Amino acid sequence: MKILAINFGGIGDEIFFLPALISLKKKFPDSKITLALEPRSKSVKDLTEVIDDLMLIDIKGKNKYAQLLKLVYKARRGNFDIVISSGGNKLISILLTLTGIKKRFGYDTGKLSRILLTKTVPLNKNQYACAMYHDLVTPLTEYKTYLPEINVEQQEKIANSVLIHPGVSKMSIQKGMIKTVSAEIWAKTVDMLVENGKHVILAGGPDDKEVIETIKQKSKFLVSRDCVKGKIDDFYGKTKSLKDLAVLIGKAEKFICSDSAPLHVGVAMKTRTYVIFGPTDDKKLIPQSDLVTPIKAHDNCPLKPCLWQHRQTTCESLDCLKISAEDIVKVVLL
């Protein structure tokens, strides 16, 4: 059986989508699964063996409609038996019909979707995102995969270690979606953890260059280099892939990050994870688990969480991100 799964979004969205694909593979172990996704998220394939092939569709580029035609063309040429697509756009059912694939599954977005799709499922956004995506495959499999699973072995822990990955994607910043505390707060968090006897590991990807440089300038330990040996490890730029980052997260006893893709890798690695949450909804982005703790401001914003539900960008006051280093360290040291 050849299955085409379509899921556009960032790397975090693709990790959320993995449980659905895993359940499909359990039901149809001899199937070949092709995932259509944006080029920026192709590294998800490094984390799993359930994806056999990728179809890169750059819907965020200048030629969005040409890319969608490319998707239709490749889908028609691929001789797929089933197509499954996420997304709540009412036109998705038309797109799936154009592929010519006989069995089409998607969310119920109205009368048109119920006419054009083989089976629709309710789009319930008020739940953990993995569960929302997994609803798509419930007509096909009785298997239920609750959390992302990745193809990285459990690692031996570095004693007393706290890994910090402070950044978020440049795309979110460029779009006016601020989702983390300042670099100065992160620098103070590093210092306070060291002062409390923790072995701090600092990591980040290419998008995090500016925040990492500021942390190094503002952290009294990193500036002076005094007593740093054995207390702070600088892994910035040393994780060359998402899989490398997963291995590093697996080695840490505790992991502190922003609301970004590394959070979901931490969940998959079952590392004790602490996440800065401001304008987004932690109930939709983390599982109900003792292994994951949201760190939130004690603000009284009536719209919180606002991002994506009430606003497409964050506000100027950002009261929801007025979280101090003391707030962070207090929770992590509990």
Solvent accessible surface area in square Angstrom, and as a share of the most:
residue,aa,sasa,rsa
1,M,98,0.44
2,K,70,0.30
3,I,0,0.00
4,L,0,0.00
5,A,0,0.00
6,I,4,0.02
7,N,1,0.01
8,F,51,0.21
9,G,9,0.08
10,G,16,0.15
11,I,31,0.16
12,G,12,0.12
13,D,48,0.25
14,E,1,0.00
15,I,0,0.00
16,F,9,0.04
17,F,1,0.00
18,L,0,0.00
19,P,0,0.00
20,A,0,0.00
21,L,2,0.01
22,I,13,0.07
23,S,0,0.00
24,L,1,0.00
25,K,38,0.16
26,K,91,0.38
27,K,76,0.32
28,F,44,0.18
29,P,94,0.59
30,D,137,0.71
31,S,8,0.05
32,K,93,0.39
33,I,0,0.00
34,T,8,0.05
35,L,1,0.01
36,A,0,0.00
37,L,0,0.00
38,E,1,0.01
39,P,45,0.29
40,R,108,0.39
41,S,0,0.00
42,K,110,0.47
43,S,37,0.24
44,V,0,0.00
45,K,76,0.32
46,D,71,0.37
47,L,0,0.00
48,T,13,0.07
49,E,130,0.58
50,V,22,0.12
51,I,5,0.02
52,D,59,0.31
53,D,64,0.33
54,L,39,0.19
55,M,13,0.06
56,L,61,0.30
57,I,0,0.00
58,D,57,0.30
59,I,30,0.15
60,K,100,0.43
61,G,32,0.31
62,K,204,0.86
63,N,100,0.51
64,K,90,0.38
65,Y,165,0.63
66,A,56,0.43
67,Q,40,0.18
68,L,37,0.18
69,L,124,0.62
70,K,71,0.30
71,L,0,0.00
72,V,17,0.10
73,Y,127,0.48
74,K,84,0.35
75,A,1,0.01
76,R,140,0.51
77,R,163,0.59
78,G,15,0.15
79,N,116,0.60
80,F,23,0.10
81,D,67,0.35
82,I,3,0.02
83,V,0,0.00
84,I,1,0.01
85,S,2,0.01
86,S,10,0.07
87,G,33,0.32
88,G,40,0.38
89,N,89,0.46
90,K,137,0.58
91,L,115,0.57
92,I,32,0.16
93,S,3,0.02
94,I,68,0.34
95,L,27,0.13
96,L,0,0.00
97,T,49,0.28
98,L,93,0.46
99,T,2,0.01
100,G,45,0.44
101,I,5,0.03
102,K,176,0.75
103,K,106,0.45
104,R,45,0.16
105,F,13,0.05
106,G,1,0.01
107,Y,7,0.03
108,D,48,0.25
109,T,25,0.14
110,G,25,0.25
111,K,146,0.62
112,L,77,0.38
113,S,2,0.01
114,R,137,0.50
115,I,115,0.58
116,L,41,0.20
117,L,13,0.06
118,T,75,0.43
119,K,102,0.43
120,T,25,0.15
121,V,12,0.07
122,P,103,0.64
123,L,52,0.26
124,N,65,0.33
125,K,121,0.51
126,N,125,0.64
127,Q,42,0.18
128,Y,29,0.11
129,A,12,0.09
130,C,1,0.01
131,A,26,0.20
132,M,30,0.13
133,Y,18,0.07
134,H,1,0.01
135,D,32,0.17
136,L,1,0.00
137,V,1,0.01
138,T,71,0.41
139,P,51,0.32
140,L,27,0.13
141,T,10,0.06
142,E,127,0.57
143,Y,95,0.36
144,K,80,0.34
145,T,6,0.04
146,Y,153,0.58
147,L,56,0.28
148,P,1,0.01
149,E,84,0.38
150,I,24,0.12
151,N,70,0.36
152,V,16,0.09
153,E,144,0.65
154,Q,116,0.52
155,Q,45,0.20
156,E,159,0.71
157,K,85,0.36
158,I,53,0.27
159,A,78,0.60
160,N,64,0.33
161,S,1,0.01
162,V,1,0.00
163,L,0,0.00
164,I,0,0.00
165,H,12,0.05
166,P,0,0.00
167,G,5,0.05
168,V,11,0.06
169,S,51,0.33
170,K,103,0.44
171,M,63,0.28
172,S,8,0.05
173,I,88,0.44
174,Q,144,0.64
175,K,98,0.42
176,G,28,0.27
177,M,24,0.11
178,I,59,0.30
179,K,22,0.09
180,T,24,0.14
181,V,9,0.05
182,S,56,0.36
183,A,15,0.12
184,E,84,0.38
185,I,45,0.23
186,W,0,0.00
187,A,2,0.02
188,K,96,0.41
189,T,0,0.00
190,V,0,0.00
191,D,12,0.06
192,M,41,0.18
193,L,0,0.00
194,V,7,0.04
195,E,97,0.43
196,N,80,0.41
197,G,50,0.48
198,K,33,0.14
199,H,34,0.15
200,V,0,0.00
201,I,0,0.00
202,L,1,0.00
203,A,0,0.00
204,G,2,0.01
205,G,21,0.20
206,P,123,0.78
207,D,61,0.31
208,D,6,0.03
209,K,115,0.49
210,E,138,0.62
211,V,30,0.17
212,I,0,0.00
213,E,76,0.34
214,T,28,0.16
215,I,0,0.00
216,K,65,0.28
217,Q,122,0.54
218,K,112,0.48
219,S,0,0.00
220,K,115,0.49
221,F,34,0.14
222,L,11,0.05
223,V,91,0.53
224,S,56,0.36
225,R,145,0.53
226,D,88,0.46
227,C,93,0.56
228,V,7,0.04
229,K,198,0.84
230,G,56,0.54
231,K,84,0.35
232,I,10,0.05
233,D,47,0.24
234,D,45,0.23
235,F,65,0.27
236,Y,56,0.21
237,G,33,0.32
238,K,128,0.54
239,T,24,0.14
240,K,166,0.70
241,S,45,0.29
242,L,24,0.12
243,K,74,0.31
244,D,57,0.30
245,L,13,0.07
246,A,0,0.00
247,V,44,0.25
248,L,9,0.04
249,I,0,0.00
250,G,1,0.01
251,K,73,0.31
252,A,0,0.00
253,E,71,0.32
254,K,39,0.16
255,F,0,0.00
256,I,0,0.00
257,C,0,0.00
258,S,0,0.00
259,D,6,0.03
260,S,18,0.11
261,A,17,0.13
262,P,11,0.07
263,L,0,0.00
264,H,8,0.04
265,V,0,0.00
266,G,0,0.00
267,V,9,0.05
268,A,7,0.05
269,M,1,0.00
270,K,114,0.48
271,T,2,0.01
272,R,74,0.27
273,T,0,0.00
274,Y,6,0.02
275,V,0,0.00
276,I,0,0.00
277,F,0,0.00
278,G,1,0.01
279,P,1,0.01
280,T,4,0.02
281,D,27,0.14
282,D,16,0.08
283,K,128,0.54
284,K,39,0.17
285,L,22,0.11
286,I,7,0.04
287,P,11,0.07
288,Q,161,0.72
289,S,40,0.26
290,D,131,0.68
291,L,70,0.35
292,V,10,0.06
293,T,32,0.19
294,P,40,0.25
295,I,5,0.02
296,K,77,0.33
297,A,12,0.09
298,H,180,0.80
299,D,35,0.18
300,N,146,0.75
301,C,51,0.30
302,P,130,0.82
303,L,80,0.40
304,K,57,0.24
305,P,39,0.24
306,C,9,0.05
307,L,3,0.01
308,W,120,0.42
309,Q,89,0.40
310,H,113,0.50
311,R,80,0.29
312,Q,128,0.57
313,T,59,0.34
314,T,17,0.10
315,C,44,0.26
316,E,175,0.78
317,S,67,0.43
318,L,40,0.20
319,D,54,0.28
320,C,12,0.07
321,L,15,0.07
322,K,136,0.58
323,I,5,0.02
324,S,38,0.25
325,A,0,0.00
326,E,77,0.35
327,D,58,0.30
328,I,0,0.00
329,V,5,0.03
330,K,144,0.61
331,V,39,0.23
332,V,0,0.00
333,L,63,0.32
334,L,164,0.82
